[in-house]
Amino acid sequence: MTILKSNVDTGAEEFRAAREVMLTRWDEIAAEHAKALEGGGEAKLARHRSRGKLTARERIDSILDVGSPFLEVGALAGWGSDFHVGGSVIAGIGTVSGVECLLVANDPTIRGGTSNPWTLRKTLHCNHIAERNNLPVISLVESGGADLQTQKEVFIPGGQIFRDLTRLSKKGIPTIAVVYGNSTAGGAYIPGMSDHTVLIDGQSKVFLAGPPLVKAATGEIADDETLGGAGLHARESGLGDYLAADELDAARIARGIVRRLGHSKQGPAPRPAFDEPLYDPEELLGIVGEDLKVPVDPRDVIARVVDGSDFDEFKPLYGSSLVTGWAEIHGYPVGILANARGILFSEEAQKATQFIELANRYDRPLIFMHNTTGYMVGSEYERGGMIKHGSMMINAVANSEVPHISLITAASYGAGNYGMCGRAFDPRFLFTWPSAKCAVMGSEQLADVVTTVASGAAASRGTPISESDLAAMRDFAVAQVEEQSTPLFLSGLLYDDGVIDPRDTRAVLALSLSAIHTAPVEGTDSFGVFRM
């Protein structure tokens, strides 16, 4: 039988303690999400609404199919920086007229919707998602262009946004711009380079330079409407393809454009009927505890995520610290690689390499569930070929062409992060749990290495470091790594696509798989040279 039997004891003290820690951490994440949700704050939201305008999130809702989910991407972008959480832009994947699309909306309540470095990084990442997954892009524009205080970080790389729009169009991926207010300076090129442009009468303003700059540059005195109003562009310049009466009419027009695109999924359809997991997803809260050194059986996670808790395990008796096998999620077939006891040995690396090759032979998307401290070290393992076997696994991950999704549930350290398809290996999507940690190694190990190296270097110079100084150095190293390996810190840097509630794991994976299948799902039989 391939039905998983979970041995999680929901009444155990360890389970209850882990659940409480996870809920506390999720509350911290949710509090930061709330900052992104509130935009520029109550006063700016009130002023925005007083002008008869919808908020950026309301604009997205007005375009999406009623009741359809929205998979937000990069909600915590810029966390820990001097900029607003979320990067002043809302982005994600939702269904419009039955077609999955990527929607990107400027938030005009935050510095007039201007683009700061995090806005740029997030938008470029979203364009990459659209290109790889063949998703139409709908830009909901109301922006004053670049935030001039950060122009040195935005202006030069910012041109990639316009390059991306034209490249998407070249590949036959539709691009639609709906302009809700000012679209100024560089922002004017978003409607200019989109396949379809919707303007709102009396509200949209598109110009390369606003009235003050035009007066300063040429001496001409012109108001907004004369210079770049929706009527001008719909009737005279030809920039506007459609002239909407108001924001809801613009949403209606945008939905109509998508409906007539004829854009359909190119990947295989999912199984039309599927069973829910046999175990309650609520129980995912208590599986990963506070101490990431305690092993977690990933089958307990898989049993609460895959259809019918049905998992056909591959090589269950070989390389047992890496669990591999086949399953379905919402009817989509997948291969899963999940760390069991943290360390990857030669057997695990070879097993993973073969499994990845098989997934590519059968055009099967792969899901990587991280909980690893990396590849095994020591003289015995070096003699046994750990480097070449780990390199085989990394080679297979790097050259695999089926879509990858990564989920970091606990530790993701060292080269294990690479072998399990971390951000550097460009998975289609990467999500983390609030329990996750990601760094070159664990904080205690890193601190030991730092103090040992420092002590040895000082001794060789004849100036030994005192025990108190070594202790202070160690404490600093531990604190620094602990801070920089947290989900909030890493999500703020856009090293993931979002920190998710563990209870939503199945839904998030299903939405990601559905988006992935908008593009063809094809593997390869061509890999780099495997050092045998």
FENMO-V896910 format. One record per residue. D_LAST is the distance of its C-alpha to the last C-alpha in whole Angstrom. Layout:
D_LAST
D_LAST
This chain:
35
32
35
34
37
37
38
39
43
45
48
46
47
43
43
46
45
42
44
46
44
42
46
47
44
44
48
47
44
47
50
48
47
51
51
50
52
55
54
57
59
62
64
62
61
65
66
63
65
68
67
67
63
60
57
54
53
56
55
52
53
56
53
51
52
54
52
49
46
45
42
42
40
40
43
42
42
43
44
45
46
49
49
50
47
46
46
49
48
47
44
42
42
45
46
49
51
48
45
43
43
42
46
46
49
51
53
56
58
55
56
57
54
53
49
48
44
43
45
43
39
40
41
39
36
38
38
34
35
37
35
32
34
37
39
43
44
48
49
52
53
56
55
56
53
52
53
54
54
50
50
48
45
46
48
45
42
44
44
41
43
45
42
40
43
44
40
40
43
42
39
42
41
45
46
50
52
55
57
59
60
59
57
57
56
52
52
55
52
50
53
53
49
49
50
53
55
57
60
63
66
68
65
62
62
60
60
59
61
64
67
68
65
67
70
69
67
69
73
72
73
72
71
68
69
70
67
64
66
64
67
67
63
64
67
67
64
62
59
60
59
61
63
63
67
65
61
61
62
59
57
59
58
54
54
56
53
50
52
53
49
48
45
43
39
37
34
35
38
37
39
42
43
41
42
42
40
41
41
43
41
44
42
39
41
41
37
36
38
39
37
33
32
33
31
31
30
29
30
34
33
32
35
37
35
34
37
38
36
34
30
28
25
22
20
23
22
18
17
21
22
20
23
22
24
26
30
33
35
38
37
34
30
28
24
24
22
24
23
25
25
24
21
18
15
12
13
15
12
10
14
15
12
13
16
16
15
18
21
20
21
24
25
25
26
24
26
24
26
26
26
24
24
21
17
18
19
20
19
18
15
14
14
12
9
11
11
7
8
11
10
8
12
14
12
13
16
17
17
18
22
24
26
25
28
27
29
30
32
31
29
26
25
23
19
20
22
20
17
20
21
24
27
25
22
26
26
29
31
30
33
34
36
38
36
33
32
30
29
27
27
30
34
34
31
31
35
34
31
34
37
35
34
37
39
37
38
41
42
40
43
46
47
45
45
47
46
48
46
43
44
45
42
40
42
42
38
38
41
39
36
37
39
37
34
37
37
40
39
35
37
40
37
36
32
33
35
38
38
39
41
39
41
41
37
37
40
38
34
37
38
35
34
37
37
33
34
37
34
32
29
26
22
20
17
16
13
12
9
6
4
0
